[in-house]
Amino acid sequence: MSDDRVGLREVSRPAGVRRIAELAGVSPATVSRALREGTPVSAGTRERVRRAALAVGYTLPVRSLTVAVLARFPTRWFFAEAVAGVEAVLSADGHVTQLHNVGDPVSRTHFFDTLPVRGRVDGLILVASALDDTERPALEDLGLPVTVVGGDMPGRFRVGVDDRAGARAAVRHLAGLGHEGVALVSFDPSDAGGRSTARDRRDGWADALGESAAAPGPVFEVGADVAAGETAAGRLLSLPRLPTAVFAMSDEAALGVVRTLRRAGVDVPGRVSVIGFDDHEMAAVADLTTIAQPVRRQGELAARALLATIAGESPADVELPTRLVVRGTTAPPR
């Protein structure tokens, strides 16, 4: 009886390096090297050791992956938040995030001409950047798993929000307050990377106006940052009559509109209401009404989907909800 118990205890103990070495017919030192990536061990020996390790129930170490993230404007809030979400998931599993700035035209052309990630990364995450007819085949030719945040690449996992529905909710809010003319501060249409988002948000703006008695105000296609909002507000101030409300496609542009109008003595929201999109970290500080979207969560889901794709799975696309956040820059018109 006692011998049986001893034998049971010996079989139940976690398998060690020595046991794997015996089964594989190599030394314990070779086992240690073979179970680490990047060590000088022949492919045949490494495979023999891995099979022996699996046979005795040894948990093989997870290989560290390198993931390239392509972002148009990595220092801007949306992109920085999405990349932070990606990096949090990857680093938690011991993987490496490699960031590439593809917003500057010269840098973007150089990246797609040289494809510096070839043979150096295990997957790609594309952040809010549409691809043209030459860029898409170039990435496809790499043969790498790809996931997309806030954009679209046919046949690849995508996580994002319904931009049209979010914009519709923003303008419905303004129309519900009684505003009869709503101006639009739009992304720059010459920026191909964000063209689909601009189109969807403009369609949402038009949808809500069509549902209500409100009329479309002027459209300013200026960009997404604070300076773009300041430019739009300067043009608004040159009009013979101000619209009573403005929808900006980004919070940064909305903040530029608010600051410029107030500096010109225009009361916000007393004379002009302003609503943005994103729920930027400064939106609450500036008391800006906005449409919130979970940007960091999109990055996290894209990273998890990429790891699942590398593991041989086929994750389904994810569309996250937006929500209206009412603060102090919108009110009924006087």
C-alpha positions in Angstrom: 0.0 0.0 0.0 2.7 2.4 1.0 4.7 1.7 -2.2 1.6 2.4 -4.3 1.1 5.7 -2.5 4.7 6.7 -3.1 4.4 5.8 -6.8 1.2 7.9 -7.1 3.0 10.9 -5.5 5.9 10.6 -7.9 3.6 10.5 -11.0 1.5 13.4 -9.7 4.5 15.7 -9.2 4.9 18.5 -11.8 7.2 17.3 -14.6 10.7 18.9 -14.4 13.5 19.6 -16.8 15.3 16.4 -16.0 12.3 14.2 -16.9 11.9 16.1 -20.2 15.6 15.6 -20.9 15.3 11.9 -20.3 12.4 11.5 -22.7 14.0 13.7 -25.4 17.4 12.1 -25.0 19.2 15.4 -24.4 20.8 17.2 -21.4 18.8 19.4 -19.0 20.8 22.4 -20.2 19.6 21.7 -23.8 16.0 21.4 -22.5 16.4 24.9 -21.0 17.7 26.4 -24.2 15.2 24.6 -26.4 12.2 26.0 -24.4 13.4 29.6 -24.8 13.0 31.4 -28.1 16.1 32.8 -29.9 18.5 30.3 -28.4 21.1 28.3 -30.5 19.3 24.9 -30.7 18.6 23.0 -33.9 15.0 22.9 -35.1 14.8 19.1 -34.8 16.1 19.2 -31.2 13.8 22.0 -30.2 10.8 20.1 -31.6 11.8 16.9 -29.9 12.1 18.7 -26.5 8.7 20.5 -27.0 7.0 17.2 -27.7 8.5 15.6 -24.6 7.4 18.6 -22.6 3.9 18.3 -23.8 3.9 14.5 -23.2 4.6 15.0 -19.5 2.2 17.9 -19.0 4.7 20.6 -18.9 3.3 24.1 -19.6 5.3 25.6 -22.5 6.3 29.2 -22.2 4.3 31.7 -24.4 6.3 33.2 -27.2 6.7 36.9 -27.0 5.1 38.6 -30.0 5.8 41.9 -31.7 2.8 43.9 -33.0 3.1 46.9 -35.3 0.5 49.7 -34.7 -0.1 52.1 -37.6 -1.5 55.4 -36.5 -2.0 58.6 -38.5 -1.5 61.1 -35.6 -0.2 59.1 -32.6 0.1 62.2 -30.4 -3.5 63.3 -30.8 -6.0 62.2 -28.2 -8.0 59.6 -30.1 -4.9 57.8 -31.5 -3.0 58.0 -28.2 -6.0 56.5 -26.3 -6.4 53.7 -28.8 -2.7 52.9 -28.8 -2.7 52.9 -25.0 -5.5 50.3 -25.0 -3.5 48.1 -27.5 -0.3 48.4 -25.4 -2.1 47.6 -22.1 -3.3 44.3 -23.5 -0.1 43.3 -25.3 2.3 44.2 -22.4 0.1 42.3 -19.9 0.9 39.1 -21.9 4.6 40.0 -22.4 4.2 41.1 -26.0 5.9 44.2 -27.6 4.1 47.1 -29.3 5.9 48.8 -32.2 4.4 52.2 -33.2 4.6 53.7 -36.7 3.4 57.2 -37.6 1.7 57.2 -40.9 0.0 60.6 -40.7 2.7 62.6 -42.3 2.6 62.1 -46.1 6.4 61.6 -46.4 6.5 59.1 -43.6 3.5 57.3 -44.9 4.9 57.0 -48.4 8.2 55.8 -47.0 6.5 53.2 -44.8 4.5 51.6 -47.7 7.4 51.8 -50.1 9.8 50.0 -47.7 7.5 48.0 -45.4 10.0 48.0 -42.5 7.8 45.6 -40.6 8.3 42.7 -43.1 9.7 39.7 -41.3 10.0 41.6 -38.0 6.5 41.6 -36.6 3.8 39.0 -35.9 0.7 41.1 -36.7 -0.6 44.6 -37.5 -3.2 46.9 -35.9 -4.5 49.8 -38.1 -5.8 52.8 -36.1 -8.4 55.0 -37.9 -6.6 55.0 -41.2 -8.2 54.1 -44.5 -6.0 52.5 -47.1 -5.8 53.4 -50.8 -5.6 51.1 -53.7 -1.8 50.7 -53.5 -1.5 50.6 -49.7 -4.0 47.8 -49.1 -2.3 45.3 -51.5 1.0 46.1 -49.9 -0.2 45.2 -46.4 -2.1 42.1 -47.7 1.1 40.9 -49.4 2.8 40.8 -46.0 0.6 37.8 -45.1 0.2 39.0 -41.5 -2.9 39.0 -39.2 -4.4 42.5 -39.2 -7.1 44.1 -37.0 -8.6 47.5 -37.4 -9.7 50.3 -35.0 -12.2 52.8 -36.3 -11.6 52.1 -40.0 -12.2 49.3 -42.5 -10.1 46.7 -44.2 -12.3 44.1 -46.0 -11.9 40.6 -44.5 -10.2 41.8 -41.4 -11.6 42.2 -37.8 -12.9 45.7 -37.1 -13.8 47.4 -33.9 -15.4 50.8 -33.9 -18.6 52.8 -33.3 -21.5 53.8 -35.5 -20.3 57.3 -36.4 -23.5 58.1 -38.3 -25.7 57.2 -35.4 -23.5 59.2 -33.0 -23.7 62.3 -35.2 -27.4 61.9 -35.6 -27.8 61.8 -31.8 -25.7 65.0 -31.5 -27.9 67.0 -33.9 -31.1 65.5 -32.5 -30.1 66.9 -29.2 -29.7 70.4 -30.7 -32.9 70.1 -32.6 -34.7 69.0 -29.5 -33.5 72.1 -27.7 -35.2 74.2 -30.5 -32.3 75.1 -32.7 -33.4 75.8 -36.3 -29.9 76.1 -37.9 -27.0 73.8 -37.2 -23.6 74.4 -38.7 -21.1 71.6 -39.2 -17.4 71.7 -38.5 -16.1 68.8 -40.6 -12.9 66.8 -41.0 -10.7 67.8 -43.9 -12.0 65.9 -47.0 -8.5 65.8 -48.5 -7.4 63.6 -45.6 -8.1 60.2 -47.2 -7.4 58.3 -43.9 -10.4 59.8 -42.2 -12.7 60.2 -45.2 -15.1 57.4 -44.3 -15.6 58.7 -40.8 -16.2 62.2 -42.1 -18.8 60.9 -44.5 -20.6 58.9 -41.9 -20.8 61.8 -39.4 -21.9 64.2 -42.1 -24.6 61.8 -43.1 -25.8 61.6 -39.4 -25.9 65.4 -39.3 -28.0 65.5 -42.4 -30.3 62.6 -41.1 -31.2 64.5 -38.0 -31.8 67.7 -39.8 -34.1 65.9 -42.2 -36.1 64.5 -39.3 -36.6 68.0 -37.7 -37.6 71.5 -38.6 -33.9 72.6 -38.3 -32.1 73.7 -41.4 -28.6 72.9 -42.4 -26.2 75.7 -41.5 -22.8 76.4 -43.2 -20.3 73.5 -43.5 -16.6 74.2 -42.7 -14.3 71.4 -43.9 -11.3 72.4 -41.9 -9.9 69.4 -39.9 -10.1 67.8 -36.4 -7.8 69.8 -34.1 -8.2 72.9 -32.0 -6.7 75.1 -34.7 -9.3 73.8 -37.2 -12.1 74.8 -34.8 -10.7 78.2 -34.4 -10.6 78.6 -38.2 -14.2 77.5 -38.5 -15.3 79.9 -35.7 -13.5 82.8 -37.5 -15.5 82.1 -40.6 -18.7 81.9 -38.6 -18.0 85.3 -37.1 -17.7 86.7 -40.6 -21.2 85.6 -41.6 -24.0 88.2 -41.6 -26.0 86.1 -39.1 -24.7 83.4 -36.8 -26.3 80.0 -36.7 -27.6 79.2 -33.2 -25.8 75.8 -33.0 -22.7 74.1 -34.2 -21.9 70.4 -34.4 -18.1 69.6 -34.6 -16.9 66.2 -35.7 -14.3 66.2 -32.9 -14.1 67.6 -29.4 -10.8 69.3 -30.2 -12.4 71.2 -33.0 -15.4 72.0 -30.8 -13.1 73.4 -28.1 -11.5 75.6 -30.7 -14.9 76.9 -31.7 -16.0 77.6 -28.1 -12.8 79.4 -27.3 -12.8 81.6 -30.4 -16.5 82.6 -30.0 -16.1 83.5 -26.4 -13.1 85.6 -27.0 -15.1 87.4 -29.6 -17.8 88.1 -27.0 -20.3 85.5 -28.3 -22.0 83.8 -25.4 -21.8 80.0 -25.5 -24.4 78.5 -25.1 -26.6 81.7 -24.7 -26.2 82.7 -28.3 -24.6 79.7 -29.9 -24.7 76.1 -28.6 -21.7 73.8 -29.4 -21.5 70.0 -29.3 -18.5 67.8 -30.1 -17.7 64.1 -30.6 -15.4 61.8 -28.6 -15.5 62.8 -25.0 -11.9 63.9 -25.0 -10.2 64.1 -21.6 -10.5 67.9 -21.8 -14.3 67.9 -22.6 -15.3 67.6 -19.0 -12.9 70.3 -17.9 -14.3 72.7 -20.6 -17.9 71.6 -19.7 -18.4 70.6 -23.3 -21.5 68.7 -24.4 -20.4 65.7 -26.6 -21.0 62.3 -28.0 -18.8 59.9 -26.0 -17.1 56.9 -27.5 -15.0 54.3 -25.7 -11.7 54.8 -27.5 -9.3 52.9 -25.2 -11.7 50.0 -25.1 -11.5 49.8 -28.9 -7.8 49.5 -28.8 -8.0 46.8 -26.1 -10.5 44.7 -28.2 -8.4 45.1 -31.4 -5.3 43.8 -29.5 -7.3 40.8 -28.1 -8.7 40.1 -31.5 -5.3 40.1 -33.1 -3.9 37.6 -30.5 -7.0 35.4 -31.2 -6.3 35.6 -34.9 -2.7 34.7 -34.5 -3.9 31.7 -32.4 -6.0 30.6 -35.4 -9.4 31.9 -34.3 -11.8 34.1 -36.3 -13.2 36.8 -34.1 -16.4 38.6 -35.1 -16.4 42.4 -35.7 -17.4 44.6 -32.7 -19.5 47.8 -32.8 -19.5 49.7 -29.5 -22.2 52.1 -28.4 -21.8 55.9 -28.3 -23.7 58.1 -25.7 -24.8 61.7 -25.4 -23.1 63.5 -22.6 -24.9 66.8 -21.9 -22.8 69.5 -20.3 -22.8 73.3 -20.3 -22.2 74.3 -24.0 -25.7 73.5 -25.2 -29.0 75.1 -24.2 -32.2 76.3 -25.9 -31.7 79.3 -28.2 -32.6 82.7 -27.0 
